[in-house]
Amino acid sequence: MRKVKRFIPLLLITGCCASSCRMEDAAKPGALVPLTVDQDFTLPSVHINGTHLHVESFGKPGDPLLFIIHGGPGGDYRSMLNARAYAKDGFHVVFYDQRGTGLSKRENAENFQGENAVQLFIDDLDALITFFRVTDTQKVFLMGHSWGAMLATGYINQHPHKVSGAVLSEPGGFSWAQTSEYLSRSNKVKFFSEALSDMTFPEQIFAGRPEHEILDYKAAFAANYENGPGNTIGNAGIYPFWRSGAVSFKTLIENAEKYGFDFTTRLHLFKPKILFLYSELNTAYGKNWAETVSSPYPDAELKLIRNSGHEVLHFGWADYYPYSLTYLNQMK
């Protein structure tokens, strides 16, 4: 479904050119990618920490909190919506699109620059926890995927006493050196492939155009080669998403290359057991890398998600759900 929906705007643009209408029409809000919360006030949202986030919750407010933290940087939570099931299991489940991503308000590049850029994302999560927590004794759990698992660990590293447990799936690493090593194995472009052609085709139309919506639209095409047939990370195909936050992704990666990061300096203070999940089909990951990345946690339980690639909450839900629910029920 995602692939069809992504190509619809491209067909409209082609038709627009044929009828001699202006290319500027393609940059109007909502023409290429969905409207964000500051453009569509019917979307569920929260104003927090100086920005406007797309936020949605399920379950009873007094139940233990479970925050779903998506990957990227620059992704959104649409592919993780299976996690709504935990609301029926006695958790108040909170989804949010991170700063500048998904259906959250766009942010300019300068808002992500500097040594403390990642700190904004940690502070956003802290502000959301404060917003949703109704009592001081209410337990807080984090469920992070990929970059989201890294962000969850960054939060735990700073606030080890605020979190009662975490489910982490395939974080690239908890330092930049570790993450860059994983990325060197996982994101390999196969030149002359149809997927690469799909990814680069928008450049022929929009080259040099700075508008945010066009940048986001172009960024979405990267999923064509990353999740194409035979992809290294083992995904069965394209998974659903709303919008790729191009500025967020590009700027945070540049900052990591320049300043680095280390989310492990205080993990020894975190005493609860975590659940660490890795997929069977991601050939860039595997048990050895899962053991390496999870090792700074004092108590980590590792589980293999069978018949799935990297996007385990979407493609590996049959294993992911029972493993994670057993863990969460133990910890709550």
C-alpha positions in Angstrom: 0.0 0.0 0.0 2.8 2.4 0.9 4.5 2.1 -2.5 1.2 2.8 -4.4 0.4 5.8 -2.3 3.9 7.2 -2.7 3.8 7.1 -6.5 0.3 8.8 -6.8 1.8 12.3 -6.3 4.5 11.6 -8.9 1.8 10.7 -11.4 -0.1 13.9 -10.6 3.1 15.9 -11.1 3.6 14.2 -14.5 0.1 15.2 -15.5 0.6 18.7 -14.3 3.7 19.1 -16.5 1.7 17.8 -19.5 -0.9 20.4 -19.0 1.6 23.2 -18.6 0.7 24.1 -15.0 3.3 25.5 -12.6 5.8 23.2 -10.9 5.4 25.4 -7.8 2.0 23.8 -7.3 3.8 20.6 -6.2 5.3 22.4 -3.2 1.9 23.4 -1.7 1.2 21.9 1.7 -0.2 18.4 1.4 0.5 18.0 -2.4 3.4 15.5 -2.0 3.3 14.3 1.6 0.6 14.4 4.4 -0.1 17.6 6.3 1.6 18.0 9.7 -0.1 18.9 13.0 0.5 22.6 12.5 -1.3 22.3 9.2 -4.1 19.9 10.1 -5.6 20.7 13.5 -7.7 17.5 13.5 -4.6 15.4 14.1 -3.9 14.4 17.7 -1.0 16.4 19.1 0.7 17.9 22.0 2.7 21.2 22.3 5.8 20.2 24.3 9.3 21.6 24.9 9.0 24.3 22.3 7.7 22.2 19.4 4.4 20.6 18.2 4.4 16.8 18.2 2.0 14.3 16.6 1.0 12.2 19.7 -1.6 9.5 20.2 -2.4 7.3 23.2 -4.4 4.2 23.9 -5.6 2.7 27.2 -6.3 3.9 30.7 -4.3 6.9 31.9 -3.6 5.4 35.3 -2.1 2.1 33.9 1.7 1.7 33.6 3.0 3.9 30.8 4.5 2.4 27.6 6.1 4.9 25.3 6.6 3.7 21.7 9.8 5.2 20.2 10.2 4.9 16.4 13.3 4.6 14.3 15.1 6.9 11.9 16.2 9.5 12.6 13.4 10.9 10.6 11.0 8.0 10.7 7.5 7.9 12.3 5.4 5.5 14.4 3.0 4.3 11.7 4.8 1.0 11.2 4.6 0.3 15.0 0.9 0.6 15.4 0.6 -3.1 16.2 1.7 -2.0 19.7 -1.8 -0.6 20.3 -2.5 -4.2 21.5 -0.7 -3.5 24.8 -3.6 -1.2 25.8 -5.8 -4.2 26.2 -3.1 -5.8 28.4 -3.2 -3.1 31.0 -0.8 -0.4 29.7 -1.3 3.2 28.7 0.4 3.2 25.3 1.8 6.5 24.0 2.9 6.9 20.4 4.7 10.0 19.1 6.4 11.2 16.0 9.7 12.7 17.1 10.6 16.4 16.6 10.6 17.3 13.0 9.5 13.9 11.8 6.3 12.1 10.6 3.2 14.2 11.2 5.0 16.4 13.8 5.8 20.0 12.9 8.8 20.5 10.7 11.8 22.1 12.1 14.6 24.0 10.2 18.1 22.6 10.1 19.5 25.1 12.5 17.2 23.7 15.2 19.0 20.3 15.0 22.5 21.7 14.8 25.2 21.8 17.5 26.6 19.4 20.0 23.3 19.2 22.0 21.0 18.3 19.1 20.3 14.8 20.4 19.6 16.3 23.8 16.5 17.9 22.4 15.1 14.5 21.6 15.9 13.2 25.1 14.3 16.3 26.6 11.2 15.9 24.4 10.7 12.3 25.7 11.2 13.5 29.3 8.6 16.2 28.8 6.1 13.7 27.3 6.6 11.4 30.3 5.9 14.3 32.6 2.9 15.2 30.6 1.3 11.7 30.7 2.4 10.5 34.1 -0.6 11.0 36.5 1.1 9.8 39.8 4.7 9.6 41.0 4.4 5.9 41.5 3.2 5.2 37.9 5.7 2.9 36.2 7.2 4.0 32.9 8.4 1.6 30.2 10.1 2.4 26.9 9.8 0.4 23.7 12.3 1.5 21.1 13.1 0.3 17.6 16.4 1.0 15.8 17.3 4.7 16.3 14.3 4.7 18.8 16.1 2.0 20.9 19.2 4.2 20.8 17.1 7.2 21.9 15.5 5.2 24.7 19.0 4.2 25.9 20.1 7.8 25.8 17.2 8.6 28.0 17.9 5.8 30.4 21.5 6.8 30.6 20.5 10.2 31.8 17.5 9.2 33.9 18.1 5.6 35.1 15.7 6.0 38.0 12.7 7.2 35.9 12.3 4.0 33.9 11.1 0.6 35.1 12.0 -1.4 32.0 12.7 -1.3 28.3 12.1 -3.4 25.1 14.8 -2.6 22.6 15.0 -3.9 19.1 18.1 -3.7 16.9 19.7 -0.4 17.9 22.6 0.2 15.6 24.8 1.0 18.6 25.0 3.1 21.7 28.0 5.1 20.6 28.7 6.8 17.2 31.7 4.5 16.6 29.6 1.5 17.1 26.7 2.8 15.1 28.8 3.8 12.1 30.3 0.3 12.1 26.8 -1.2 11.9 25.7 1.3 9.2 28.7 0.3 7.1 27.3 -3.2 7.0 23.6 -2.5 6.7 23.0 0.2 4.1 24.6 -1.0 0.9 23.3 0.5 -2.3 23.1 -1.9 -5.2 23.9 0.3 -8.2 22.0 0.0 -11.4 19.1 -1.7 -9.5 15.5 -0.7 -10.2 15.2 0.4 -6.6 18.1 2.9 -6.9 16.5 4.2 -10.1 13.3 4.8 -8.1 15.1 6.6 -5.4 17.0 9.0 -7.6 14.2 9.7 -10.1 12.8 12.7 -8.2 16.2 14.4 -8.4 15.5 14.8 -12.1 12.4 16.8 -11.3 13.3 18.6 -8.1 17.1 19.0 -8.1 18.1 22.1 -6.1 14.6 22.8 -4.7 14.9 23.6 -1.0 11.2 23.3 0.1 10.7 20.9 3.0 7.9 18.9 1.4 10.0 18.2 -1.6 13.0 17.1 0.5 10.7 14.8 2.5 9.2 13.4 -0.7 12.6 12.7 -2.1 13.8 11.1 1.2 10.9 8.6 1.0 12.4 7.0 -2.1 15.4 5.8 -0.1 13.2 3.1 1.3 13.0 1.6 -2.2 16.6 0.4 -2.2 16.9 -0.1 1.6 13.9 -2.5 1.6 14.2 -3.8 -2.0 14.5 -7.5 -2.9 17.5 -9.0 -1.3 18.1 -6.1 1.0 20.8 -6.6 3.7 18.5 -5.8 6.6 16.1 -8.5 5.7 12.8 -6.6 5.4 10.1 -8.4 3.4 9.3 -5.2 1.5 8.1 -1.6 2.0 6.4 -0.9 5.4 3.9 1.8 6.1 4.9 5.4 7.1 3.6 8.9 6.9 6.5 11.2 6.1 10.3 10.9 6.0 11.8 13.8 8.0 14.7 14.6 5.6 16.0 17.6 7.6 16.0 15.7 10.9 17.7 12.7 9.4 20.4 14.6 7.5 21.3 17.0 10.3 21.4 14.5 13.1 23.7 12.2 11.1 26.0 15.1 10.3 26.0 16.0 14.0 26.9 12.5 15.0 29.7 12.4 12.6 31.1 15.7 13.9 30.5 15.4 17.7 29.9 11.7 18.3 27.8 10.4 21.2 28.0 7.8 24.0 24.8 6.6 25.7 26.6 4.1 28.0 28.3 6.2 30.6 25.7 5.7 33.3 23.9 2.5 32.2 25.5 0.6 35.1 23.1 2.5 37.3 20.1 1.0 35.6 19.1 -2.1 37.6 15.9 -3.5 35.9 16.2 -6.2 33.3 15.8 -5.1 29.7 14.5 -7.2 26.8 16.8 -6.9 23.7 15.4 -8.3 20.4 17.2 -9.0 17.2 15.9 -10.4 13.9 16.7 -13.6 12.0 16.9 -12.1 8.6 19.0 -8.9 9.1 22.4 -10.2 8.0 24.1 -7.0 9.3 23.0 -7.7 12.9 22.9 -11.2 14.3 23.5 -12.6 17.8 27.1 -11.5 18.2 26.2 -7.9 17.4 23.2 -8.0 19.7 25.4 -9.3 22.5 28.0 -6.5 21.8 25.5 -3.7 21.8 23.4 -4.8 24.8 26.5 -5.5 27.0 26.6 -2.1 28.8 23.2 -3.0 30.4 23.8 -4.9 33.7 20.9 -7.2 32.9 19.8 -7.9 29.3 17.7 -10.8 28.1 18.2 -11.5 24.4 15.5 -13.0 22.1 15.6 -13.8 18.4 12.6 -12.7 16.3 12.2 -15.4 13.6 11.1 -14.9 10.0 11.7 -11.1 10.2 14.1 -8.5 9.1 15.0 -5.2 10.9 11.4 -3.9 11.0 10.4 -6.4 13.7 7.2 -4.6 15.0 5.7 -4.8 11.5 7.1 -8.0 10.0 7.9 -10.0 13.1 4.9 -9.2 15.3 4.0 -12.9 15.7 7.1 -13.4 17.8 7.6 -9.9 19.0 4.3 -9.6 20.8 4.4 -12.6 23.0 8.0 -12.1 24.0 7.5 -8.4 24.8 4.2 -9.0 26.6 5.7 -11.7 28.9 8.5 -9.3 29.8 6.3 -6.3 30.4 3.9 -8.3 32.6 6.9 -9.5 34.6 8.2 -6.0 35.1 4.9 -4.1 35.8 
